[in-house]
Amino acid sequence: MSVLKVIEVLADSDKSWEDAAKKAVEKASNSVDNIKSVYINEQSATIKDGEIQSYRVNVKITFGIK
């Protein structure tokens, strides 16, 4: 039987939502082992002068625990 845990992580990027999600997983993997999946819970962006300044994601990261 496997047991999984889920954490919620917020990340942003000046490039894209995909890049923000990638950064969230990369940063979480520095302190969490055995990451199994990432679920994009929410996306948003900040706007400056009528243009997107940064892309933000709220993700749920699932990993196995021992």
Backbone as ProteinMPNN parsed JSONL, in Angstrom:
{"seq_chain_A": "MSVLKVIEVLADSDKSWEDAAKKAVEKASNSVDNIKSVYINEQSATIKDGEIQSYRVNVKITFGIK", "coords_chain_A": {"N_chain_A": [[0.849, -1.18, 0.0], [0.591, 2.172, -0.877], [1.29, 5.413, 0.438], [0.374, 8.715, 0.095], [1.148, 12.211, 0.097], [-0.031, 15.584, -0.022], [0.971, 18.81, -0.925], [0.544, 22.36, -1.023], [1.595, 24.809, -3.286], [2.719, 28.02, -4.225], [3.7, 29.848, -7.079], [5.53, 32.007, -9.345], [6.155, 33.501, -12.61], [7.845, 35.351, -15.132], [7.529, 34.571, -17.676], [5.574, 32.45, -18.436], [2.571, 30.535, -17.569], [3.119, 27.849, -17.583], [5.889, 27.83, -17.16], [5.922, 28.885, -14.58], [4.669, 26.793, -13.165], [6.555, 24.799, -13.575], [8.732, 25.898, -12.182], [7.663, 25.785, -9.591], [7.574, 23.017, -9.102], [10.303, 22.363, -9.395], [11.445, 23.85, -7.279], [10.114, 22.751, -5.051], [11.108, 20.172, -5.188], [13.606, 20.434, -4.129], [13.363, 20.105, -1.408], [11.572, 18.058, -1.055], [11.161, 14.641, -1.591], [10.465, 12.064, -4.055], [8.331, 13.002, -5.731], [5.251, 12.702, -7.313], [3.164, 13.805, -8.884], [1.734, 16.842, -10.276], [-0.801, 19.188, -9.79], [-2.529, 21.672, -11.364], [-4.015, 24.064, -9.71], [-4.985, 26.685, -9.721], [-4.785, 29.605, -11.782], [-3.37, 32.805, -12.358], [-2.679, 36.267, -13.146], [-0.548, 39.161, -13.036], [-0.982, 42.546, -13.916], [0.467, 45.248, -15.69], [0.447, 48.448, -16.945], [-1.385, 47.679, -18.936], [-0.4, 45.247, -19.848], [0.593, 41.813, -19.355], [2.446, 41.238, -16.497], [3.415, 39.314, -14.709], [3.025, 35.768, -14.423], [1.049, 33.633, -12.464], [0.77, 30.68, -10.497], [-1.114, 28.365, -8.584], [-0.414, 25.453, -7.205], [-0.933, 21.937, -6.562], [1.093, 19.593, -5.176], [1.882, 16.235, -5.298], [3.297, 13.633, -3.417], [5.073, 10.625, -2.574], [5.209, 9.102, 0.653], [7.275, 7.654, 3.217]], "CA_chain_A": [[0.0, 0.0, 0.0], [1.36, 3.415, -0.892], [0.688, 6.553, 1.109], [0.781, 9.938, -0.579], [0.869, 13.468, 0.77], [-0.211, 16.693, -0.955], [1.273, 20.145, -0.429], [0.135, 23.419, -1.933], [2.719, 25.7, -3.546], [2.46, 29.155, -5.112], [4.908, 30.247, -7.813], [5.268, 32.934, -10.445], [7.141, 33.566, -13.677], [7.599, 36.443, -16.077], [7.433, 33.966, -19.013], [4.327, 31.743, -18.723], [2.028, 29.713, -16.484], [3.863, 26.588, -17.634], [7.176, 28.072, -16.507], [5.644, 29.048, -13.15], [4.437, 25.452, -12.635], [7.855, 24.125, -13.602], [9.493, 26.448, -11.064], [7.09, 25.271, -8.347], [8.021, 21.626, -8.941], [11.752, 22.372, -9.183], [11.735, 24.36, -5.937], [9.63, 21.768, -4.086], [11.968, 18.985, -5.234], [14.786, 20.682, -3.298], [13.121, 19.66, -0.038], [10.62, 16.94, -1.055], [11.53, 13.53, -2.474], [9.432, 11.147, -4.542], [7.182, 13.718, -6.287], [4.52, 11.854, -8.262], [2.348, 14.567, -9.825], [1.408, 18.226, -9.949], [-2.138, 19.565, -10.223], [-2.662, 23.124, -11.45], [-5.25, 24.386, -9.002], [-5.451, 28.018, -10.083], [-3.863, 30.444, -12.544], [-3.693, 34.227, -12.367], [-1.595, 37.086, -13.687], [-0.539, 40.562, -12.649], [-0.989, 43.41, -15.098], [1.044, 46.586, -15.551], [0.327, 49.224, -18.187], [-2.162, 46.936, -19.926], [0.267, 44.014, -20.275], [0.884, 40.858, -18.289], [3.753, 41.418, -15.897], [3.85, 37.997, -14.218], [2.073, 34.664, -14.423], [1.067, 32.979, -11.164], [0.033, 29.416, -10.372], [-1.305, 27.723, -7.298], [-0.374, 24.034, -7.578], [-0.893, 20.903, -5.536], [2.142, 18.631, -5.493], [1.671, 14.964, -4.618], [4.519, 12.84, -3.299], [4.983, 9.44, -1.719], [5.915, 9.162, 1.94], [7.74, 6.349, 3.676]], "C_chain_A": [[0.894, 1.242, 0.0], [0.562, 4.514, -0.198], [1.259, 7.811, 0.463], [0.395, 11.152, 0.257], [0.775, 14.556, -0.287], [0.158, 17.999, -0.247], [0.824, 21.16, -1.47], [1.277, 24.425, -2.047], [2.257, 26.808, -4.496], [3.761, 29.543, -5.789], [4.531, 31.239, -8.899], [6.43, 32.939, -11.44], [6.827, 34.776, -14.544], [7.421, 35.918, -17.498], [6.057, 33.379, -19.319], [3.829, 31.001, -17.492], [2.768, 28.382, -16.43], [5.213, 26.732, -16.918], [6.995, 28.234, -14.994], [5.42, 27.683, -12.492], [5.735, 24.664, -12.557], [8.726, 24.591, -12.438], [8.982, 25.919, -9.724], [7.575, 23.855, -8.076], [9.527, 21.579, -8.664], [12.099, 22.808, -7.769], [11.289, 23.351, -4.876], [10.54, 20.553, -4.048], [13.28, 19.184, -4.476], [14.612, 20.16, -1.88], [12.171, 18.464, 0.068], [11.089, 15.889, -2.053], [10.282, 12.827, -2.992], [8.169, 11.859, -5.036], [6.562, 12.875, -7.396], [3.738, 12.655, -9.296], [2.182, 16.004, -9.344], [0.042, 18.539, -10.556], [-2.221, 21.085, -10.219], [-4.035, 23.485, -10.889], [-5.843, 25.711, -9.477], [-4.368, 28.764, -10.853], [-4.326, 31.894, -12.434], [-2.502, 34.98, -12.943], [-1.693, 38.483, -13.098], [-0.352, 41.397, -13.911], [-0.338, 44.752, -14.759], [0.993, 47.268, -16.908], [-0.357, 48.434, -19.297], [-1.528, 45.663, -20.437], [0.535, 43.113, -19.081], [2.314, 41.052, -17.81], [4.292, 40.096, -15.356], [2.683, 37.026, -14.21], [2.192, 33.948, -13.085], [0.265, 31.68, -11.211], [-0.029, 29.003, -8.91], [-1.399, 26.239, -7.639], [-0.43, 23.145, -6.354], [0.101, 19.847, -6.001], [1.959, 17.39, -4.637], [2.982, 14.18, -4.59], [4.296, 11.676, -2.343], [5.757, 9.642, -0.43], [6.237, 7.754, 2.393], [7.065, 5.941, 4.963]], "O_chain_A": [[1.836, 1.34, 0.786], [-0.668, 4.539, -0.242], [2.472, 7.949, 0.306], [-0.566, 11.114, 1.026], [1.422, 14.469, -1.33], [-0.279, 18.259, 0.874], [0.737, 20.848, -2.658], [1.855, 24.842, -1.043], [1.506, 26.564, -5.44], [4.812, 29.566, -5.149], [3.377, 31.312, -9.323], [7.525, 32.455, -11.154], [5.668, 35.174, -14.669], [7.19, 36.695, -18.425], [5.431, 33.739, -20.316], [4.548, 30.851, -16.505], [3.016, 27.851, -15.347], [5.618, 25.849, -16.162], [7.828, 27.767, -14.218], [5.916, 27.436, -11.394], [5.981, 23.949, -11.586], [9.382, 23.779, -11.785], [9.773, 25.638, -8.824], [7.945, 23.528, -6.949], [9.973, 20.834, -7.791], [12.956, 22.202, -7.126], [12.009, 23.121, -3.905], [10.728, 19.959, -2.987], [13.992, 18.216, -4.209], [15.59, 19.812, -1.219], [11.984, 17.917, 1.155], [11.379, 16.198, -3.208], [9.191, 12.975, -2.441], [7.059, 11.384, -4.795], [7.253, 12.398, -8.296], [3.649, 12.248, -10.455], [2.447, 16.336, -8.189], [-0.229, 18.19, -11.705], [-2.007, 21.717, -9.184], [-5.068, 23.242, -11.513], [-7.059, 25.84, -9.618], [-3.177, 28.575, -10.605], [-5.524, 32.173, -12.418], [-1.447, 34.397, -13.195], [-2.77, 38.935, -12.71], [0.346, 41.0, -14.844], [-0.561, 45.314, -13.687], [1.451, 46.712, -17.906], [0.043, 48.51, -20.459], [-2.051, 45.046, -21.366], [0.685, 43.578, -17.951], [3.261, 41.034, -18.595], [5.473, 39.787, -15.518], [1.527, 37.404, -14.018], [3.299, 33.682, -12.618], [-0.771, 31.591, -11.869], [0.882, 29.263, -8.124], [-2.354, 25.811, -8.288], [-0.03, 23.537, -5.258], [-0.037, 19.28, -7.085], [1.888, 17.472, -3.411], [3.682, 14.074, -5.597], [3.46, 11.729, -1.441], [6.818, 10.266, -0.413], [5.573, 6.79, 2.012], [7.342, 4.864, 5.49]]}, "name": "protein", "num_of_chains": 1, "seq": "MSVLKVIEVLADSDKSWEDAAKKAVEKASNSVDNIKSVYINEQSATIKDGEIQSYRVNVKITFGIK"}
